[in-house]
């Protein structure tokens, strides 16, 4: 069985950063993590020259990258997106849909099933995230309003009966039937998330009591303090802060959320309840300019500039173009959050949220050999997925 040994690195574990550390991989598992050298004569050795060795990044909300979107409905799109994000340190991801027709959704799920078995050079797929169509129309953001509606038991039961690929579903809990929907998701092992919503505190409390456990892209497309007949009410943002058991995810690209809001979320929720996500669309990893959100043939035209995708009128964001290394870089440069906690929000916390913490999210013996090597500026030099090197930057490459 092939062995891979990464040496001379600053090894980021759940508890500390080990100086001059070594990580040994045997097959598709981590078999040893230690300080100093490790004598394994038959291992392929890579000296990382003092760079960080960390668990692979886990992105639980991503739509595309490299010029492709999961809604394109092709296996090629799935594979190219996984490969693009692996080049930036992502070793596992949850492909995410946009609100669409039922036929288009089922076709996308079919593509996922076929691509899953072919994905040997990119980030591992952890199941699909369905973002919509059960949203508040007023908080739709860039979601297509033609398909937004109340949860339909016949519809969502049919989708979950069609495939076991769905591992997460986002909805607005104030919509008619949304609490029963949350219970159904929970009972079927699917993460129920609050998203694109005008809910107030009492509705969020009811949602958590009925299966919802995650707030999708905190601050984006969700209510904050509002007034009804003069009385102020707490929105979803404040509710997420108040309800300790509710996890949150942050688009930490420095555009959707600036440093002060990232620090606020970290201060209140802590790294064990906060996951960093890219929410990236197809333009991630591509030059600025015109792009399309969603399906290539009938998606929404957008413009990419200033490191973010914008609606054509430039009055609102239309999506992120971040990669996971950029998330870490933003945390490092715009906040004072410790590196250990920043890495946790990209690794063990999203792993727990998605129910894979027993095998992913930390550099621990017998866990999956998902690793990323990056420098002080958070530029990725090496990505390992399941023991396979899927990306290795040439030493002389210009970043």
Order of alpha helices (4+ residues) and beta strands (2+ residues): beta-beta-beta-beta-beta-beta-beta-beta-alpha-beta-alpha-beta-beta-alpha-beta-alpha-beta-alpha-beta-beta-beta-alpha-beta-alpha-beta-beta-beta-beta-beta-alpha-alpha-alpha-beta-beta-beta
